[in-house]
Every structure is written in structure tokens, then in C-alpha cells.
Amino acid sequence: MLTWLLRLEDPRHLWIKHDGSPVIMRLRLPENLTGPQVRHLCLADSRLPIKVDVEIGEWHGGAFDATLAEIHCLVRPDPVRFKRRAPLTMRG
């Protein structure tokens, strides 16, 4: 199920939100995330969430059991580049 990752609490807990839903859920993964996954997911912010594919299980003690299937890469816009203009010369 595609969801939006809002925040990475630690290498084992995630905060997510489904598209169009007002509910924010806390998920617990069965094992810690790998180093590259943590580096990618720590960029998540409520203003710039990351799309992830998770399978959500049962509720246990403050979080849903879940498995992370896939992380979809962020598409960041290219920076605006301006053309260089030739220097102005004095004409007489």
C-alpha cells in the first residue's frame, strides 16, 4: 500500500499517512533499517514526505507491525539556471 512517510523516529519506527486520510500512524518494523535506507528516509519531513510502500499488520503496544516493501525516490526539481550574458561594452 502506497503511503507518505512523514518522519523517521528511529531505525525501527516510522510515522506515515495515507493519501487523503487525516490519520497519522506509527509503524514498527521487524528489524532495523539498513544504513542507506536510514540516510534516504531521514530526509522525510511533513512538508516534503517520501512515498513508501508498506504492508501494515496488527496493532501491538503503541504501533502497528509493518514491513517496508519499497522506497520511492524523491524527484527534486532541477535548480533554475540562467544564461550568461555577454558583458556590456561602451559604444561611442
N, C-alpha and C positions, 0 to 999 in steps of 0.2 A: 504494500500500500504506500503510495507516494505521500509524503508529509513534508513539513517545513521544520528544520532543526533551528530552534531559536537560541539555544545555549548549551554548551558542554559543561556540565558541573564538575566532573572528574572523568578519568578514563573508562569508567563503567556506567555513568549515569548521564542521560540526555533529557532535555526538555524539548518537546515537539508540539506542533499544532497542525491539525488537518486543514486543508483548504476550505474556507468558508465556515469553519466552526469556531465558536468563541472559547472552546475548551482547550486548556494547555495541559499536557500530560507529562508526567515524569516516567521515564523508562529506565529499567535496569538490564544491562547486557550480561550474558552468562560469563563472559571473560573480558579482560581489559582490551581496549583498542590498541592497535599497533601504533608505532611512532608516526609513520606517515599519515595515518587516519587522524590521529590526535592533532597533528600540525594543520591538517586541512579543516577539521571541524572546529578548531578553536577560533577560526575566523568568523564563525556564525555570530550574528547579532540580531536583535529583534527588528532592527531597521534593514538588515541585509541577511535574511535567513538563507540557509543552504537546503536544497531539496535532497531528501534521502528516501530510500526505500526500506521500510522496516516491516517486520512481522510481529504484531503485538499479541501477547499471550494473556495469562491470568494476572489479577491483582494480588500482590503479596507484600504486606508490610510497608506501605508508603510509595510503591512504584509498580508499574506493570512490567512483567517479564517480557523481554523482546530480543529479537535478533536483527542485526543490521545486515541487510542484503546488499545494498549498493549506495554509493555516494555519488550524486550527480555534480559534476564540476560547475563552478560558478562561471558565468560568462560576463566578464567585465568589459565595459566599453573601452575602445582604444582612446588614448588621450588625443585631444584636438591638436593638430599640427598646423602651424601657419607657414605659408610660403615665405621664403626670404625675399625681400625686395632689394633691388639694386640700390646702392647709395645715391642720394640726390647730389647732383652736381650743379654748380653755378653756371648759368649760361648768360652770356652778355650780349 
